[in-house]
Amino acid sequence: MNKFIKKSIVAISLAALLAPILSISSYADESIVKDISGNDRFSTAVSISKNGWDKGSENVMLVNSQAVADSLSVAPLASKLKAPVLLTDSNALKWESKEEIKRLNSKRVIIIGGYNSVSKNVEDRLKSEGYKVERISGNTRVETSVNIAKRLKDFSSGKLEEAFVVNGIRGLADAAGAGAVAAKNNAPIIFADKNKSEEIKLNLKNLAIGNVYLIGGKSSLPNSFESVARNVERISGSNRQETNLKLIDKFYKNYKAVYIADDGSRNPSKLIDSVLINAGIIASNNSGEDVAYIEAEKSNPEKQK
């Protein structure tokens, strides 16, 4: 078993990952397995919110349950605001999400994505119920991620030290793997078009970010990306799991908990669970202890050895 799992004390499963986690954790020196998942992704989000915010939250993030790309870059902002992430359908707010917003006694709802993702009807309904509503969106997923980064900068006294850049089309699993680290480091996740490194260079310059981690290999982010900022370091592996574990090896030396979710290899929409981990759990972690996120292939947990 690899050294990462041996360090773990608590493993928490989401979605349908409990059986693989039991297999993985059987190798650990000392582990407790806890399942905080719900019956579906909506109730899982609510479960995480209740687990981390028993006394409520002034802010809450709302994302479309199917809009994985938009939501994957939200973790650092959610962490900065210490805000839970809840899910919605495009045209209607799920009852369980609506009730959780009430329980949290939230004052502001931050919607991620355009009207095709979360409709104006949902926004107007929230406003009519007395919530202050803010929407962060863009014409593309790249632009949305940059606009999220701008808001993160606003809430960070106008200064960001570093950023994580991933391929916005092929690198969604890489964004999921980087989410917990980015949230911990208050660093935005910037999506990129592999053919537009100059666009990313300009965005980073406008954000005044000089330190960048490229997540993924050269087929995802070509050599031209290695000059998008003053200091650039690439972190990549032969597959999504190896890239994920290299992130853990670099950024987590003494973590106390491991959170495991589906790696999205069979169904990319399953990466929404990682959004809930990287944003919700990291944002609610008030202990100061490091927590790590691992992507697991549901059908082959042995790959994590």
Secondary structure, 3 states (H helix, E strand, C coil): CCHHHHCCCEEEECCCCHHHHHHHHCCCCCCEEEECCCCCHHHHHHHHHHHHCCCCCCEEEEEECCCHHHHHCCHHHHHHHCCCEEEECCCCCCHHHHHHHHHHCCCEEEEECCCCCCCHHHHHHHHHCCCEEEEECCCCHHHHHHHHHHHHHHCCCCCCCEEEEEECCCCHHHHHHHHHHHHHHCCCEEEECCCCHHHHHHHHHHCCCCEEEEECCCCCCCHHHHHCCCEEEEECCCCHHHHHHHHHHHHCCCCCEEEEEECCCCCHHHHHHHHHHHHHHHHHCCCCCCEEEEEECCCCHHHHC
